[in-house]
Amino acid sequence: MNRDQPRPHVVASGLTVHTCTLIHVCVQANLREAAADALEDAVDLALCTALAEPARVEVARVLVRHGPADIAGIAAHLVLDRSVVSRHLKHLHDVGLVRMEKRGRHRFYELDGGAFVTRLERMAGSIRRIMLVCCPALVPAPEQRPQP
């Protein structure tokens, strides 16, 4: 080591401040990489895809507003053909946001509010934990969030 260069401070046995900084940077990079990988699993793509279609959101709104109904009852509140309503209900049912009950020849559909909220909360919680790794200043603590 040259006498003109400052000696690195020893932090622990054999570790210098420079080495500790490098380790911290590597750990941060690994955490960010893991967070980026976890984001794919955190996003409920089936839920997001179901809600990305405005007509499906309208079908869900009818179910919230009027309660359980068959396809004809739901279609009566929309400007959609029964076949289109049926297709959207099938998608919402397949994703688990709508329950279906057979009554005779009719099928009655009902929004599954518990499943809906649980999936949104699970996704939000997972994403919140991921964002704490990459951008903690952007994620308010639960007590700092505005109340509805």
N, C-alpha and C positions, 0 to 999 in steps of 0.2 A: 504494500500500500504506500502510495506517495505521501510524504509528510505534508504537502500543501493541500491535500484533500482532507475534508473533515471526516472523522471516524464515525461510522454509523452507530447510533445508540442501540445497545443490546437490550431487548425487551425480555426475552426469556432465553433459556439455554440455547445459544446458537442462532436465535431469531433476531434479526435487526428490524428497525422501524420500516425499512424499505421492503423487507420480506413480508412483514405483517400487512403492509399496504397491498402488496401483490396478492397475498392470500385473501384479503378482504375483497379485492376486485374480482378474483376468481370465484369466490363464494357468491358474490352478488350476481355475476354472470350466470352461474349455475342455477341460482334461484329464479332469475328472469327466464332462463330457458325452460325450467320446470313449470313456471307459471304460464308461459306461452303454450306449452304442451297441454297443460290442464285446462286452458280456456276452451279447447275443442270439446272436452268432455263436459265442461260446465254449462255450455249453451245447449238448451233443450231444443234441438233443431226441429223435432216433430211439432212441438208446441209453437215455436216461432213460425214455422211454415203454415200451420193451421191458422194462426192469427194474422198472417201476412195477407190473406185474401179478404178484402173488404166484405164480400158477400157472406163469408162465414162469420165474420164479426156481427153482421146484421142478423144472421140466423141466431147467434148467441144472444144478441140484444132482445130479440122477440121472446126467446125462452126466459130471459131474466124478467122481462116486463109482464108476460102473460102466463108463465109457468108451463108445466108439461102439456104437450099437444102432439097431435098426429101431423103428418106432412101437410094435409089440407089446411089444418088450423094454422100452421106456421106460414104456409104460402099465402094465406089470406091477408097477412100483414106485410107482405113483401111484394115487390114488383118482379118477382122471379117465377118461372114455371115450376110446377111441382117436381119435374124431373131434375131441375137444377137444385132445388131445395133438398131433394132426396140425396143427390150426390154430395152436397156440402155436409148434410147430417151424417152420412156414412163416413166421411173424412173425420169429422169431429168425434164420432163414435170410435173409429179406429185408433185415434190418437188418445182417447180416454177422457175427453172433455165433456162428452155427452153420454148419458145412460139411455138405454132403450128397453122398453117393456112391451111385450106382446099382449094385447087384449083382444081376443077373438081374431078377426082378420086385420086389425089395425095395429100399428106400432106407434107407441107414444114415446116421445123424446123429452128428456129433461137435462138441463145443464148440471154437471157434477161440480158444484161450487167448491167442495172440499178438495177434489183432485186438482182443479184449476188453481186455487190459491196455494196449495202445497207445492205444486210444480213451479209456480212463479217464485215463491219464497226460496225454494231449494236453489233455483238458478241464480236468484239475486244474491243469496248468501255465498254461493261458490264464487261468483264473479267478484263480489266484494273482497273475499279473501285473496283472490288473485291480484286484484288491483292494489291491495296493500303492499304487494311486493314491488310492483312497477311504479306506482304513483300514489303513495300514501297520503299526500296532501290533498288529493282529489276525492278521497273517500271519507265523508264525515262519520264520526263515531255515532252509534245509535242514539245517544242522548242529544246529539246536535242536529239530528234530522228533523225537519218540520213535521209536525203532527197533523194528520188529516182532520 
